[in-house]
Amino acid sequence: MEDVKSSYSEEQKHRIFESEFLPHIDAMYNFAFRITNDEDLAKDLLQDTFYKSFRFIESFHTGTNAKAWLFRILKNSFINEFRKKSKEPSMVDYQDVETYYSHENVNEIISSDLKVEVLQGMIGDEVSNALNALAVDFRIVIILCDIEGFTYEEMSKILDIPIGTVRSRLHRARNLLREKLRVYAKSVGFK
């Protein structure tokens, strides 16, 4: 991306940023967390999104849907980062491995983690778990529509896909989510 030649003063940019963009910071973080399922990655993604939004503030039209504009930047940043990481080999921190295996109570660490995992599975939010188990494209449409309340038209602009594709992807995502929850419901005794 190239820097856009500025027609706004620094004061105007800061005013637009604070009045149009910052009110959406919580929704942006929630969206970032839901698609990354990682607090640190969500914070990095949020920071990157707000950096880009300020850097390219000239391309934002004041009075339009700032939230949708920000969500599109966030979604594109996530996809670009996801693609980049999928091409990189997995990395392991040697220090973490060494610390883990040199710890005196390795068995206690394993059993503690296992207890946490079991408890999380028993009392975890099954809707959230089912949502996180969906492919990213399906998870994003459900989050945008059912959690963030965007219209099909807004989702079409955010995702840069036709409205018909938004509708079909959302329909398919809801069916996949319903099926995942049905399996869970049966496993705990519901019919």
C-alpha positions in Angstrom: 0.0 0.0 0.0 1.2 3.4 -0.8 0.7 6.4 1.4 -2.2 8.6 0.2 -1.4 12.2 -0.3 -3.0 14.1 2.6 -5.6 16.7 2.3 -6.5 16.6 6.0 -4.5 18.4 8.6 -3.0 16.3 11.4 -5.7 17.7 13.7 -8.5 16.7 11.3 -7.1 13.2 11.1 -7.0 12.8 14.8 -10.5 14.2 15.2 -11.8 11.8 12.5 -9.9 8.9 14.1 -11.3 9.6 17.6 -14.8 10.3 16.6 -15.3 7.8 13.8 -12.9 4.9 14.6 -12.2 4.7 18.3 -15.9 4.1 19.3 -15.6 0.7 17.5 -12.5 -0.5 19.4 -14.4 -3.0 21.5 -16.3 -4.5 18.6 -13.1 -4.7 16.6 -11.3 -6.5 19.4 -14.1 -8.9 19.8 -14.1 -9.7 16.1 -10.3 -10.1 16.1 -10.5 -12.4 19.1 -13.2 -14.5 17.6 -11.4 -15.0 14.3 -8.0 -15.6 15.8 -9.1 -17.3 19.0 -5.9 -15.9 20.6 -5.7 -12.8 22.8 -2.2 -11.7 21.7 -3.0 -12.2 18.0 -6.2 -10.3 18.4 -4.4 -7.4 20.0 -1.8 -7.4 17.3 -4.5 -7.5 14.6 -6.4 -4.7 16.3 -3.3 -2.5 16.5 -2.4 -3.2 12.8 -6.0 -2.4 11.8 -6.0 1.0 13.6 -2.5 1.8 12.3 -3.7 1.2 8.7 -6.9 3.1 9.3 -5.0 6.1 10.4 -2.4 5.8 7.7 -5.0 5.6 5.0 -7.6 7.8 6.6 -7.8 9.8 3.3 -9.6 6.9 1.7 -12.3 6.9 4.4 -15.4 9.0 3.5 -16.6 10.8 6.6 -20.2 10.0 7.4 -20.1 6.5 5.9 -20.1 3.3 7.9 -16.8 3.5 9.7 -17.4 0.2 11.5 -17.8 -1.7 8.2 -14.7 0.1 6.8 -12.6 -1.0 9.8 -13.9 -4.5 9.8 -12.9 -4.8 6.1 -9.3 -3.7 7.0 -9.2 -6.1 9.9 -10.5 -9.0 7.8 -8.0 -8.3 5.1 -5.1 -8.0 7.6 -6.1 -11.3 9.1 -6.3 -13.0 5.8 -2.9 -11.6 4.7 -1.3 -12.6 7.9 -3.0 -16.1 7.8 -1.7 -16.7 4.3 1.8 -15.5 5.2 1.9 -17.8 8.3 0.5 -20.8 6.4 3.6 -20.6 4.1 6.0 -20.5 7.0 7.2 -23.6 8.8 6.1 -24.1 12.3 8.4 -22.7 14.9 9.1 -24.1 18.4 10.7 -22.1 21.1 13.6 -24.3 22.3 13.6 -22.4 25.7 10.0 -23.5 26.3 10.7 -27.1 25.5 13.9 -27.1 27.7 12.0 -25.5 30.6 9.1 -27.9 30.3 11.3 -31.1 30.3 13.8 -29.9 32.9 11.0 -29.0 35.4 11.0 -31.3 38.4 7.3 -31.9 38.4 6.6 -32.7 34.7 3.9 -35.2 35.6 2.1 -32.6 37.8 2.2 -30.1 34.9 0.7 -32.6 32.6 -2.1 -33.6 35.0 -2.8 -29.9 35.8 -3.2 -29.1 32.1 -5.4 -32.2 31.7 -7.6 -31.1 34.6 -8.0 -27.7 33.0 -8.8 -29.1 29.6 -11.4 -31.5 31.1 -13.1 -28.7 33.1 -13.1 -26.3 30.2 -14.8 -29.0 28.1 -17.4 -29.6 30.8 -18.3 -26.0 31.5 -17.1 -24.2 28.4 -19.3 -22.2 26.1 -20.4 -24.9 23.6 -21.6 -22.3 21.1 -18.3 -20.6 21.2 -16.5 -23.9 20.8 -18.7 -24.9 17.9 -18.2 -21.5 16.3 -14.4 -21.7 16.7 -14.5 -25.2 15.1 -15.9 -23.7 11.8 -13.6 -22.8 8.9 -12.6 -19.1 9.0 -14.8 -18.1 6.1 -17.9 -19.5 7.8 -17.0 -18.2 11.3 -16.5 -14.7 9.9 -20.0 -14.5 8.3 -21.7 -15.7 11.4 -19.8 -13.2 13.6 -20.5 -10.3 11.2 -24.2 -11.1 10.8 -25.4 -12.7 14.0 -23.0 -11.1 16.5 -22.1 -7.8 15.0 -25.4 -7.2 13.3 -24.1 -6.1 9.8 -26.5 -6.2 6.9 -25.9 -8.4 3.9 -24.9 -5.3 1.9 -22.4 -4.3 4.6 -21.0 -7.8 4.8 -20.7 -7.9 1.0 -18.5 -4.8 1.1 -16.5 -6.0 4.1 -15.8 -9.4 2.6 -15.6 -8.1 -1.0 -18.0 -10.8 -2.3 -21.5 -10.6 -3.9 -24.6 -10.5 -1.7 -25.7 -13.9 -3.0 -22.4 -15.4 -1.8 -22.9 -13.8 1.6 -26.4 -15.3 1.9 -25.3 -18.8 0.8 -22.2 -18.8 2.9 -24.2 -17.6 5.9 -26.8 -20.3 5.3 -24.2 -23.0 5.0 -22.3 -21.7 8.1 -25.5 -21.7 10.2 -26.2 -25.3 9.1 -22.7 -26.4 10.0 -23.0 -24.7 13.4 -26.4 -26.2 14.0 -25.0 -29.7 13.2 -22.0 -29.2 15.6 -24.4 -28.1 18.3 -26.7 -31.0 17.6 -23.8 -33.5 18.1 -23.0 -31.8 21.4 -26.7 -31.9 22.5 -26.9 -35.6 21.8 -23.7 -36.3 23.7 -25.2 -34.7 26.8 -28.5 -36.5 26.5 -30.8 -34.2 24.4 -32.6 -35.8 21.5 
